Amino acid sequence: MRTSDILKKLNIPRHKLYYLEQKGYIKPKRIPMGELESREYSEEEFRKLELIWKYLQSGFKHKIAYEKAMEELRSPGLKLDAQDQKSGPPQSKT
């Protein structure tokens, strides 16, 4: 999947996408095209990016968004709800 596909599917700003790459959170394959380079994203990278973007939009900082995305990827049965995570654990009613 190319950069333009990612931008359309996730509606993520290009500078955010490149920032995440610069920080090492995603690592697309670079394909030389003459003097330029194109980026190719695997399905795994796309899924990771999709989750990071979900958490960024929920108000998490970049590092925390990345950590939560990786946790969700490692535990596919566990779906972290961004709102629950921001508010903390549920309070017991006694």
C-alpha positions as MATLAB code, in Angstrom:
seq = 'MRTSDILKKLNIPRHKLYYLEQKGYIKPKRIPMGELESREYSEEEFRKLELIWKYLQSGFKHKIAYEKAMEELRSPGLKLDAQDQKSGPPQSKT';
ca = [
       0.000    0.000    0.000;
       1.409    3.377   -0.981;
       1.448    6.641    0.969;
      -1.480    8.080   -0.995;
      -3.582    5.010   -0.135;
      -2.770    5.384    3.569;
      -3.627    9.086    3.540;
      -7.022    8.393    1.942;
      -7.974    5.373    4.053;
      -7.001    6.786    7.434;
      -7.489   10.488    6.734;
      -4.168   11.126    8.473;
      -2.143   14.242    7.611;
       1.012   13.503    5.623;
       3.232   15.241    8.186;
       1.848   12.984   10.969;
       2.557    9.902    8.871;
       6.140   10.997    8.233;
       6.605   11.976   11.881;
       5.605    8.465   12.990;
       8.102    7.067   10.508;
      10.832    9.453   11.697;
      10.283    8.336   15.308;
      10.562    4.688   14.263;
       6.970    3.717   15.105;
       6.392    2.536   11.538;
       8.914    1.339    8.981;
       7.631    1.308    5.418;
       9.712   -0.229    2.685;
      11.375    2.428    0.532;
      11.285    1.859   -3.209;
      13.651    3.914   -5.398;
      11.916    5.688   -8.280;
      14.579    7.559  -10.177;
      15.815   10.336   -7.912;
      12.840    9.946   -5.578;
      11.687    7.225   -3.224;
       8.235    5.772   -2.772;
       7.048    4.199    0.469;
       5.307    0.828    0.489;
       3.364   -0.182    3.609;
       2.690   -3.830    4.452;
      -0.667   -4.919    5.847;
       0.996   -5.225    9.259;
       2.338   -1.658    9.064;
      -1.081   -0.418    7.933;
      -2.816   -2.100   10.883;
      -0.229   -0.684   13.293;
      -0.656    2.788   11.819;
      -4.439    2.486   11.958;
      -4.282    1.722   15.688;
      -1.706    4.421   16.461;
      -3.871    6.961   14.648;
      -6.954    5.819   16.596;
      -5.178    6.487   19.883;
      -3.684    9.787   18.709;
      -7.154   10.982   17.772;
      -8.360    9.965   21.239;
      -5.847   12.373   22.765;
      -2.924   10.119   23.651;
       0.667   11.265   23.134;
       2.665    9.592   20.353;
       4.653    7.203   22.538;
       1.616    6.069   24.525;
      -0.449    5.694   21.335;
       2.302    3.487   19.897;
       2.509    1.381   23.074;
      -1.265    0.881   23.172;
      -1.341   -0.035   19.488;
       1.411   -2.609   19.988;
      -0.400   -4.058   22.998;
      -3.585   -4.379   20.956;
      -1.689   -6.031   18.093;
      -0.087   -8.555   20.459;
      -3.464   -9.441   22.009;
      -5.970   -9.553   19.123;
      -8.758  -10.730   21.440;
      -8.189   -7.732   23.677;
      -9.686   -4.576   22.233;
      -8.664   -1.551   24.217;
     -11.294    1.118   24.402;
      -9.542    4.461   24.210;
     -12.156    6.156   26.406;
     -11.882    3.512   29.150;
      -8.096    3.776   29.116;
      -8.176    7.555   29.525;
     -10.533    7.514   32.468;
      -8.742    4.744   34.344;
     -10.054    1.550   35.869;
     -13.735    1.335   36.789;
     -14.567    2.290   40.336;
     -16.278   -0.331   42.476;
     -19.643    0.623   43.932;
     -19.841   -0.453   47.530;
];
